[in-house]
């Protein structure tokens, strides 16, 4: 799982890791993706970690914000093409 590899050796406590893992799994489910080594999974994991670092502790809100930010990033990329 991409998020667990990203969190290995991090300073997050077990509860924070649980929240981020739940958010990661919910985000993958919402986007109809499977856990694995696909580059999008790593992008999702990094976004979740960044959002969690803002002291957000609700997995549902973290997931929703991750999906929203991914959409904004894709929109910016299309504009730049």
C-alpha distance (Angstrom), angle and dihedral (degrees) to the residues before:
residue distance angle dihedral
X1 . . .
X2 3.81 . .
X3 3.78 95.8 .
X4 3.81 94.6 53.8
X5 3.79 91.4 51.3
X6 3.79 89.3 49.6
X7 3.81 91.6 50.4
X8 3.81 96.0 45.9
X9 3.78 107.6 122.6
X10 3.81 92.9 4.7
X11 3.78 126.3 140.3
X12 3.82 93.3 -117.4
X13 3.78 117.5 120.8
X14 3.83 121.7 -125.5
X15 3.82 92.9 -98.4
X16 3.81 92.4 53.1
X17 3.80 90.3 48.3
X18 3.82 89.6 50.7
X19 3.81 91.2 51.6
X20 3.81 92.9 47.9
X21 3.80 91.9 46.6
X22 3.82 90.9 51.2
X23 3.81 90.3 48.3
X24 3.80 91.0 48.6
X25 3.80 93.2 50.5
X26 3.82 91.9 46.0
X27 3.80 91.3 49.4
X28 3.80 92.7 50.4
X29 3.80 90.0 48.7
X30 3.81 92.7 48.6
X31 3.80 91.1 50.2
X32 3.83 92.6 43.7
X33 3.80 91.6 -119.0
X34 3.78 130.2 139.8
X35 3.77 127.2 -134.8
X36 3.76 112.1 -99.5
X37 3.76 144.4 98.4
X38 3.80 97.7 -57.8
X39 3.84 109.3 134.9
X40 3.83 91.1 -123.1
X41 3.81 88.8 62.7
X42 3.79 90.6 58.2
X43 3.82 90.9 47.9
X44 3.81 89.7 51.3
X45 3.81 92.0 47.8
X46 3.81 92.3 50.6
X47 3.80 91.9 49.2
X48 3.80 90.6 50.5
X49 3.80 91.8 50.6
X50 3.82 90.8 48.6
X51 3.80 91.6 50.2
X52 3.82 92.2 46.0
X53 3.80 88.6 53.6
X54 3.82 87.7 64.7
X55 3.84 86.2 67.3
X56 3.80 94.5 -104.7
X57 3.81 106.4 152.1
X58 3.80 104.0 176.8
X59 3.82 112.0 97.8
X60 3.82 92.5 -155.4
X61 3.80 92.6 53.6
X62 3.80 91.6 44.4
X63 3.81 90.0 51.5
X64 3.81 93.7 47.1
X65 3.79 91.9 47.7
X66 3.81 91.0 47.9
X67 3.80 91.5 53.2
X68 3.80 90.9 46.4
X69 3.80 92.9 50.2
X70 3.81 91.9 46.6
X71 3.80 88.7 54.6
X72 3.80 91.2 50.1
X73 3.80 91.0 49.4
X74 3.81 91.3 51.1
X75 3.80 90.5 49.2
X76 3.81 91.2 52.2
X77 3.80 91.2 49.2
X78 3.80 91.3 52.8
X79 3.80 91.2 50.7
X80 3.78 91.0 52.3
X81 3.81 93.3 53.3
